[in-house]
């Protein structure tokens, strides 16, 4: 079960601006901790090449999964929400 999601975003990224409130609302509804990190706050050697990018934390194993937004459709729990969103916006 996902316990926390961190969104890495760029100020100039339109998709980031669109997805941020969607993720915030979804996480609130599902009782998942949500936070945002700006591109400028990420050290250059750790910055992802694409934004938005998400880090998912597992409650039990404390595992991390880092995904660009386009890969969210592969996760069953988020599949319906993001497949619909991406079909309409990307």
C-alpha positions in Angstrom: 0.0 0.0 0.0 1.3 3.4 -0.9 1.8 5.6 2.2 3.3 8.7 0.7 3.7 10.4 -2.7 6.2 13.1 -3.4 5.8 15.1 -6.6 8.9 16.7 -8.2 7.9 19.6 -10.3 9.3 22.5 -12.4 7.8 26.0 -12.1 7.6 26.3 -15.9 5.9 22.9 -16.4 2.2 23.1 -17.5 1.6 19.4 -16.7 3.0 20.0 -13.2 0.5 22.9 -12.6 -2.4 20.7 -13.9 -1.4 17.5 -12.0 -0.6 19.1 -8.6 -4.2 19.9 -7.5 -5.4 16.6 -8.9 -2.8 14.7 -6.9 -3.4 16.7 -3.8 -7.2 16.0 -3.9 -6.6 12.3 -4.7 -4.1 11.9 -1.8 -6.4 13.6 0.6 -9.3 11.4 -0.4 -7.2 8.2 -0.1 -5.4 9.4 3.1 -2.0 9.3 1.5 0.7 11.8 2.6 1.5 14.2 -0.3 4.2 16.7 -0.7 5.8 18.7 -3.5 9.5 19.4 -4.2 10.5 22.2 -6.6 13.1 21.4 -9.3 15.3 24.2 -7.9 15.4 22.4 -4.5 16.7 19.1 -6.0 20.5 18.8 -6.3 21.6 18.8 -10.0 22.9 15.2 -9.9 19.6 13.9 -8.5 17.2 15.8 -10.8 15.0 13.8 -13.1 15.1 14.6 -16.8 11.3 14.9 -17.1 8.8 16.7 -15.0 6.5 16.0 -13.3 8.1 13.0 -11.6 6.7 11.1 -8.6 8.3 9.2 -5.8 6.0 6.6 -4.2 6.8 5.2 -0.8 5.5 1.8 0.3 4.1 1.6 3.9 5.5 -1.9 4.6 8.9 -2.1 2.9 9.7 1.6 2.8 10.5 1.0 -0.9 10.7 3.8 -3.3 9.5 3.9 -6.9 10.4 7.0 -9.0 8.2 7.5 -12.1 7.6 10.2 -14.7 3.9 11.1 -14.9 3.4 9.1 -18.1 4.3 5.9 -16.3 1.6 6.3 -13.7 -0.9 4.5 -16.0 1.0 1.3 -15.3 0.1 1.3 -11.7 -3.3 -0.3 -11.1 -4.3 1.8 -8.2 -3.8 5.0 -10.2 -4.6 3.6 -13.5 -8.2 4.8 -14.0 -7.5 8.3 -12.7 -4.4 8.9 -14.7 -5.3 7.1 -17.9 -8.4 9.2 -18.2 -6.5 12.4 -17.3 -3.7 11.7 -19.7 -6.0 10.8 -22.6 -7.7 14.1 -22.2 -4.6 16.3 -21.5 -1.5 14.8 -23.2 
